[in-house]
Amino acid sequence: MSTTLTREVWKTWFAWVTAGEFLGFLAPALTGALTSSAPVLVLAGTAEGAILGAAQCLVLRRTFPSLSAPHWIGVTALAAGFAWAVALLAVDHSQFLGNLPLPALLALVSIAGIGVLLSLGTGQWLVLRHHVARAHLWVGANAVAWAAGLVVFAAFTTPLWQPGQPAVLIALIGALGGLVMAATMAAITGSALTRLLNRS
């Protein structure tokens, strides 16, 4: 793949995936500002994954016309729902977790964190492996991208969120944090995608 084409793929991926994840993240961000119901938030997180997967498909189908959009969107939605479910379980059982011995707590956090970070890339790998060589690299790239995105999100929102804020302000801060997170994740996964295409 030429340098010009590689740059175009990255730009297109970055634009669509940033927009897709940002719009998708609005679902749990707005839902979380209105309710603390775990099932509702998991459904909103699943919707986030579906919107992200659809945005990614718009780019991937240009390179892999036979890629199944329903499969890609489906695994992305399921992985996002799983990640939200794990996070909400941790929040709901924070008191229990806080009473665990430190080694047990660290082990649980590590297992859950690794599972969350690998879930989306693993699900998408099941589809991508039929279209590109060394698709297993996509799993690690997604883990790095989402870890970086979550760190950026926390760094942006934590100083701004304060107790007693109105729901509109909470949602706005969350949405802006989601935009920064989306851009970070899209930039890293876009670079990973172009490397995979070049190696193929």
C-alpha positions as CSV (number, residue, x, y, z in Angstrom):
1,M,0.0,0.0,0.0
2,S,1.4,3.4,-1.0
3,T,2.1,6.1,1.6
4,T,-0.6,8.3,0.2
5,L,-3.2,5.5,0.3
6,T,-2.1,4.6,3.9
7,R,-2.6,8.2,4.9
8,E,-6.0,8.3,3.3
9,V,-7.1,5.1,5.1
10,W,-6.0,6.5,8.4
11,K,-7.7,9.8,7.9
12,T,-10.9,8.2,6.9
13,W,-10.8,5.7,9.8
14,F,-10.0,8.5,12.2
15,A,-12.8,10.7,11.1
16,W,-15.5,8.0,11.0
17,V,-14.5,6.1,14.1
18,T,-14.1,9.2,16.2
19,A,-17.6,10.3,15.1
20,G,-19.0,6.9,15.6
21,E,-17.6,6.3,19.1
22,F,-18.5,9.9,20.1
23,L,-22.1,9.5,19.0
24,G,-22.3,6.0,20.4
25,F,-20.9,7.1,23.8
26,L,-23.7,9.7,24.1
27,A,-26.1,6.8,24.7
28,P,-24.5,5.7,28.0
29,A,-23.4,9.2,28.9
30,L,-26.9,10.6,28.7
31,T,-28.4,7.5,30.2
32,G,-26.0,7.6,33.2
33,A,-27.0,11.2,33.9
34,L,-30.6,10.2,34.1
35,T,-30.5,6.8,35.8
36,S,-28.2,4.4,37.7
37,S,-30.1,1.3,36.5
38,A,-27.4,-1.2,35.6
39,P,-29.5,-3.1,33.0
40,V,-30.4,0.1,31.2
41,L,-26.8,1.3,31.2
42,V,-25.6,-2.1,29.8
43,L,-28.2,-1.7,27.0
44,A,-26.9,1.8,26.3
45,G,-23.4,0.5,26.2
46,T,-24.4,-2.2,23.8
47,A,-26.0,0.5,21.6
48,E,-22.6,2.4,21.8
49,G,-20.9,-0.7,20.5
50,A,-23.3,-1.1,17.6
51,I,-22.9,2.5,16.5
52,L,-19.1,2.2,16.7
53,G,-19.2,-1.0,14.7
54,A,-21.3,0.5,12.0
55,A,-18.9,3.5,11.7
56,Q,-16.0,1.1,11.4
57,C,-17.8,-0.9,8.8
58,L,-18.1,2.1,6.6
59,V,-14.3,2.2,6.3
60,L,-13.6,-1.5,6.3
61,R,-16.1,-2.4,3.6
62,R,-14.1,-0.2,1.2
63,T,-11.1,-2.5,1.7
64,F,-12.9,-5.7,2.4
65,P,-16.1,-5.7,0.4
66,S,-17.0,-9.2,1.6
67,L,-16.7,-8.3,5.3
68,S,-20.0,-9.1,7.0
69,A,-21.4,-5.9,8.5
70,P,-23.9,-7.7,10.8
71,H,-21.2,-9.9,12.2
72,W,-18.8,-7.0,12.8
73,I,-21.5,-4.8,14.3
74,G,-22.8,-7.7,16.4
75,V,-19.5,-8.7,18.0
76,T,-18.7,-5.0,18.6
77,A,-22.0,-4.4,20.3
78,L,-21.7,-7.6,22.5
79,A,-18.1,-6.7,23.5
80,A,-19.2,-3.2,24.5
81,G,-22.1,-4.5,26.5
82,F,-19.8,-7.0,28.2
83,A,-17.4,-4.2,29.1
84,W,-20.1,-2.0,30.6
85,A,-21.5,-5.0,32.5
86,V,-18.1,-5.7,34.1
87,A,-17.6,-2.1,35.0
88,L,-21.1,-1.8,36.6
89,L,-20.6,-5.0,38.5
90,A,-17.5,-3.5,40.0
91,V,-19.3,-0.3,41.0
92,D,-22.3,-2.2,42.5
93,H,-20.1,-4.4,44.6
94,S,-17.5,-1.8,45.5
95,Q,-18.1,-2.2,49.2
96,F,-17.5,-6.0,49.0
97,L,-14.4,-5.5,46.8
98,G,-13.1,-2.9,49.2
99,N,-13.2,-5.5,52.0
100,L,-11.1,-8.0,50.1
101,P,-7.4,-8.6,51.0
102,L,-5.2,-6.5,48.7
103,P,-3.8,-9.5,46.7
104,A,-7.3,-10.8,46.0
105,L,-8.5,-7.4,45.0
106,L,-5.5,-6.8,42.7
107,A,-6.1,-10.3,41.1
108,L,-9.8,-9.6,40.5
109,V,-9.1,-6.1,39.1
110,S,-6.4,-7.5,36.8
111,I,-8.5,-10.3,35.5
112,A,-11.6,-8.0,34.9
113,G,-9.4,-5.3,33.4
114,I,-7.7,-7.6,31.0
115,G,-11.0,-9.2,30.0
116,V,-12.6,-5.8,29.3
117,L,-9.6,-4.6,27.3
118,L,-9.4,-7.7,25.2
119,S,-13.1,-8.2,24.6
120,L,-13.7,-5.9,21.7
121,G,-10.5,-6.7,19.8
122,T,-11.1,-10.4,20.3
123,G,-14.6,-10.2,19.0
124,Q,-13.6,-8.2,16.0
125,W,-10.6,-10.5,15.3
126,L,-13.1,-13.4,14.8
127,V,-14.4,-11.5,11.7
128,L,-11.2,-9.7,10.6
129,R,-9.1,-12.9,10.5
130,H,-11.0,-14.0,7.3
131,H,-9.8,-10.9,5.5
132,V,-6.3,-9.9,6.5
133,A,-3.1,-11.7,7.6
134,R,-1.9,-11.5,11.2
135,A,-5.3,-10.3,12.3
136,H,-4.4,-11.4,15.8
137,L,-2.4,-8.2,16.2
138,W,-5.7,-6.3,16.1
139,V,-6.5,-7.7,19.6
140,G,-3.5,-6.1,21.3
141,A,-3.8,-2.9,19.3
142,N,-7.4,-2.5,20.5
143,A,-6.4,-3.2,24.1
144,V,-3.7,-0.4,23.9
145,A,-6.1,2.0,22.2
146,W,-8.9,1.5,24.7
147,A,-6.6,1.7,27.7
148,A,-5.2,5.0,26.4
149,G,-8.7,6.3,25.6
150,L,-9.9,5.5,29.1
151,V,-6.9,7.1,30.7
152,V,-7.5,10.3,28.7
153,F,-11.2,10.2,29.5
154,A,-10.5,9.9,33.3
155,A,-7.9,12.6,33.1
156,F,-10.3,15.0,31.4
157,T,-13.5,14.3,33.4
158,T,-12.3,13.6,36.9
159,P,-11.3,17.2,37.7
160,L,-14.5,18.5,36.2
161,W,-17.1,16.2,37.7
162,Q,-18.1,17.5,41.2
163,P,-20.8,16.4,43.6
164,G,-24.2,18.1,43.3
165,Q,-23.8,19.1,39.7
166,P,-26.9,19.3,37.5
167,A,-27.6,16.3,35.2
168,V,-27.1,18.4,32.1
169,L,-23.6,19.5,33.2
170,I,-22.7,15.9,34.1
171,A,-23.8,14.7,30.7
172,L,-21.9,17.5,28.9
173,I,-18.6,16.8,30.7
174,G,-19.1,13.1,29.9
175,A,-19.8,13.8,26.3
176,L,-16.7,15.9,25.9
177,G,-14.6,13.3,27.7
178,G,-16.1,10.8,25.3
179,L,-15.0,12.8,22.3
180,V,-11.4,13.0,23.6
181,M,-11.5,9.2,24.3
182,A,-12.9,8.5,20.9
183,A,-10.2,10.4,19.1
184,T,-7.5,8.7,21.1
185,M,-8.9,5.3,20.4
186,A,-9.5,6.0,16.7
187,A,-5.9,7.4,16.2
188,I,-4.3,4.3,17.6
189,T,-6.6,1.7,16.0
190,G,-6.2,3.6,12.7
191,S,-2.5,3.2,12.8
192,A,-2.9,-0.5,13.6
193,L,-5.2,-1.0,10.7
194,T,-2.8,0.6,8.2
195,R,0.0,-1.5,9.5
196,L,-2.0,-4.7,9.0
197,L,-2.9,-3.6,5.5
198,N,0.7,-2.9,4.6
199,R,1.9,-6.2,6.0
200,S,-0.8,-8.0,3.9
